[in-house]
Amino acid sequence: MPLTPQRREQWRAIELLTERMEAGMAEQAWGDVAELELERRVLMEAFFAQPVADAEKDELAGFIRALMERDRAITDEGVREREAIAAKIGHVQTGRRAVQAYGGNQQL
């Protein structure tokens, strides 16, 4: 027996939030992604508050695997973005130190 219509609707709401998270990722709106993830976590906790029936396990396992793949893509992109920002900050700090060193030499 697959998911009941009510459980399928609950899962669809989780998928919709995941889609919105992916859209936020594409727009580099990481604050939005984090907020959506919190909303989605609440929905997932509510979904799994009801025990999974044996008949639902196979279908739900497929849904969960797909969700985990999508989450991995979002996380990987977030890590790449964080690293890019860290590199930019490093360049700015290097530039600032160079300006300070140059300014210090001007006073000699």
C-alpha positions, 0 to 999 in steps of 0.5 A, spaced: 500 500 500 502 506 497 502 513 502 495 515 503 493 521 500 494 525 506 501 522 507 502 524 500 500 531 501 504 532 507 510 529 503 508 534 497 509 540 501 516 537 503 518 537 496 515 544 495 519 547 500 525 543 497 524 546 490 523 553 493 530 551 497 533 550 490 530 556 487 534 560 493 540 556 491 540 558 484 539 566 486 544 565 491 539 567 497 542 563 502 538 566 508 532 564 504 534 557 503 536 556 511 529 559 513 526 554 508 530 548 511 527 550 518 520 550 515 521 543 512 524 540 518 518 542 522 514 538 516 518 532 516 518 532 524 510 532 523 510 527 517 515 522 521 511 523 528 506 518 525 510 511 524 511 509 517 507 503 515 510 497 512 506 498 506 509 505 505 516 503 506 519 502 499 515 508 496 518 512 502 525 510 501 525 512 494 522 519 496 527 520 502 533 518 497 531 523 492 530 528 497 537 526 500 540 527 493 537 534 492 539 536 499 546 534 497 546 538 491 544 544 495 549 543 501 555 542 495 553 549 492 553 552 499 560 550 501 562 552 494 559 559 495 562 559 502 569 558 500 568 563 494 566 568 499 572 566 504 577 567 498 574 574 497 575 576 504 582 573 504 583 578 498 580 584 501 584 583 507 591 582 503 589 588 500 588 592 506 595 590 509 598 592 503 595 599 503 597 599 511 604 597 509 604 602 504 601 608 508 606 606 513 612 607 509 609 613 506 610 616 513 618 614 513 
